[in-house]
């Protein structure tokens, strides 16, 4: 019996095309805002006991060239899943999407999420639903998976999909998921909020106090002093040949020092002592 070669055709949507039935440029990077992750975790905590995973809709923005997608918010979508079938409340999804886009006109539908790292036939079916003409088309839908297994680290993955060369009957529930780079981007506000939450991690009552501006400044200064101490010890160890030298780290420290403003001692004395004294004298005169 002669051997025959088998081929599997995958159409990867990573470049702009002119064919009307193909999606436009796929994202080369996905940026996730922390509030979207918190909403997904909250949805997972509120799921029914018999549910292995929950799903929902992702909203955000796209860059002008479509190469970057930013996930800013999301909302839960009810669904039931068994070993044989999956049912998604599509009508609810469409109504909630319309309300959200009306309240946030700058955001668009970018994809969907699931609280499981598993990709199966049902994942392909839901992915194709979100990528339809009334979904993310002509852009490919982004699928974000967030693992929520107790006792394990939270792991996020981002995918887009490509159609698989199968029969027409299986096209609706078939797709090849392609990983895309992603990152969780924190702003100063989100970072401060996460630090406040992290402070309650080791407390028995799981509570923490919100620091005042002065307390927050004091903690920030203490952290900077600690960093300077660690750097000083490392530099001393390198000079004493007790630690291996690193050219990259040395260049990084040199660049950091170059960013420090040059302040004369006379200016420091004037700003810290002279001006406050003048201000106090002026206030004393005006109140007499």
N, C-alpha and C positions, 0 to 999 in steps of 0.2 A: 504494500500500500504506500503510495507516494506521499511525502510530507507536504503539507500546505502551510503557508504563512498566514497568520491572523493579524489584523490591524485594528486599532481603536482610534477613531478620529476625535480629537478634542479641539474645539475652537476657543482659543484663549482671547478674551476681549481686552487686549492691552494696547491697542492703537486705534486712532480714528479711521473709520472706514466710510465708504460712500454708499454701501448697500443699505437700503432702507430698513431691512429686517434685522440689522445688527446693532448692538449698543455702541455708544460713543466711548471715549477714552475711559478706561477703568482707573480707579484711584490707585496711586502709587504709595500713599500714606494715609492712615486713618488716625485722627486725633480724637481722644475721648476726654470729655470733661468729667471731673469727679462726681458732680451731682447726678449724672446719668448712671454711674456705677452704684451710687447709694440708692437710687430709685429701683434699680434692678435687684439689689440685695434685699431691699424692703419688700418687694414683690415676692421674692423667694421665701422670706420668712412668713409671709401671710398665705402661702399656698396650702391647699388641702393635703391631708396626711397621705392620701393615696396617689398624689401627683409626684412623679419623678422629676419633672421640670416644668417651668412656666415660660411663656413667651410674651413678647410685646413688640411694639413699634418704636423704631429709632428715628429721631428727628434732629436736624442740624443744618449745616450749610456746606456748600461746595465752593472750591476755588473757581475762578473764571475759566481756567483750562481744564477743570475737572480732575486734576491729578491729586487733590487733597480733599478729604471729607472730614468735617468736624462734627462729632456727635455731641449735642448739647443737652438734649432731654429725651425722655421716652415716656411711654404709658403702657400699662398692662393690657393684654388682650386675652380674654377667656378662651380656653380650648380644652378639649377632652381627648385623651390619647390612650389607645389600647394596643395590643399586639397586632391587631388586624386593620385598624383604621384610625384616622385622626380627624377631628372636627374643630374648625376655627370659627369663632363668631365674627364673620367677615362684615356683617352689617354694623355691628358695634364698632369695629375697627374703622370703617369708613366714616361713621358719624363722629367719633372722637378725633379722627384726623382732620375733618373739616372744621371742628370747633377749635382745635389747637392751631391750625394754620390761620384761622381768622383772628385769634388772639396774638399770634406771633407770625406776622406776615413775612418776616425775613427768613424764617426757617422752612425747610422742605423735608419731604419724606426721603430718608436715605437708606432704610433697611429695617432689619428686625433683630431681636436678640433671643437667646435661650439660655437657661441656667443649667446647661449641661455641655460637656465637651464632645459628646457623641454626635456623629453625623450619620444619619440613616436615610431611608427612603422618604420618611415623613419630613425630614429637614429639606430635602430637595423639593418636595411638593410645596412646602410653605415658601421656600426661596423663590420658586417660579411664580407663586401668587404675588409676592411683593415686587417682582420684576416685571409685572404686566404693564400694559399701556396706561392703566389708571393708577399705577404704582410709581416706581422709580424710573421707568422707561423715559428716555433712551439711555439712561445711566444704569449700570448694573447695581443690583441691591447689595448692600453690605450686610453680612451676617456676623453678629458678635456673639461669641459664647463666653459665658462667665461661670466658672466652676464654683459651686457652693457646697462642697462636701465638708461636713463638720470635722474639725481637727486638722484640716489641710489648708495650705495657702490658697488664696484666691488667684486664679489664673485666667487671664483673658486672651482670646484669640479672635482675629478678624479674618473674614473670608469674602471673596466674591465667587461667582460661579460661572461656568462655561457650559454650553449645551453639549451633551454627549451623543455621539453618533449611534443611536439606537433606533428601534422601530417607532413609528408615529404613535402607536398605542402607549408606549412607555415614555414618551417625551415629557409629559406633564410631571411625572414623579422621578425624573432622572436629571442629574446635574453633577458636574465635577467641581468640587469646592477647591479653590485656589487660595492659599494663605497670602495675605498682604501685610506689609509692615504697619505697626500701630504703636501708639504711645498714649499714656495718660498724662495730660498736661495740667500742671497745678499753677494757679495764680497765687498771689500773696494772700488773698482772702481765704481761699481753700486751704492753703498750707497752714495758716494760723488755726483754722477750724480743726484740721486733722491733728495738729499738735495738741490742741485742747482735749480732743477725744482720746488721744494716746496717753495723756496724763492720768486718765481714769483706768487704764488697763491693769495696773498693779494694785489699785485700791479695792478693798473688800466690798464697799458699797457701790462700786462702779460709778462714782460721782467725782466731779472735779469743779473747781472754782474758776470763773472767768477772771483773768488778770486785768488789772487796770493798766492804763498806758504806761505809768511809771514802773509798775511791776514787770510788764512785758519788756520795757526797755532795759531794766536791770537784768532780766534773764538773757536777753540778747547779748548784752555786754559780757556777761559771764561766759556764754558760749563762745564768743569771739576770743576772750582771754584764754579759754581752754584750747581753742584751735591754735592760737599763737604759741602757747606752751608746747603743744605737740610738735609744731613745726620747728621750734627752737631746739627741742631735744633731738629731733631728727638731723638737723643741720650740724649740731655739735657732734653727734655720733658719726656723721660722714667725715667731718674734719678730723676726728680722732681715729678714723679708719675702723670704726666699730660696726659700721653699716655700709652696705654697697651704695655707691652713688648712682643717681638716676638723672640722665641728661634731660629727659622730658619733664621730670618733676622740677628740676632746677630752672628750666625755662619757664615753666608755669609760675613758679614763685617770683621769678624776675619780672614777668609781665604783671603779676598782681601788685608788686611793689611799685611798678611804674605808674599804676593807676592811683596810687595814694597821693592826695593833694599835698603840696609843699606849703607849710604854714610856718611863718617866722615866730620865734618865741615872743617878740614884742606884740605881735598881733593877738596871740593867745592871752597875754596879760591884759591887753586893752579890752578884749571882748569879755573876759571872765571877771575882771575886777573894776576897771575904770568905768565902763558904761553902766554897770549896775549901781555903782556908787553915785554917779551923776543922776541916774533915774531916781534913786532913793531921795537924794537931796531935792530934786525938782518936785517930787510928790510931797515932801515935807513942807516946802514953801507954799505950794498951792492949797494945802489943807489948813494952813495957819490962818 
